[in-house]
Amino acid sequence: MSGQVFRALLIERGVPADVIRVEDRSANTWQNVELALPFLREALAAGLTITAVCKWYHRRAIHPRVGRGLSPCG
């Protein structure tokens, strides 16, 4: 599902449009991670907690103190 579709769903469910970040330029998963990193760094710098999910049942919190980089799930 594209980022714009998820954005529309979030807005329908009451998430303010100005807090949603969409990465829609990538052609593959690796590019998606690379192009999303600025959004993640922005959130971490603001002190927000980020949840990364590979499968709906795999959730883990990425805390600002954990590592300096991110790796896609394999």
Sequence and secondary structure as in RCSB ss.txt:
>XXXX:A:sequence
MSGQVFRALLIERGVPADVIRVEDRSANTWQNVELALPFLREALAAGLTITAVCKWYHRRAIHPRVGRGLSPCG
>XXXX:A:secstr
  HHHHHHHHHHTT  GGG       SSHHHHHHHHHHHHHHHHHTT  EEEESSTT EEEE TTS S      
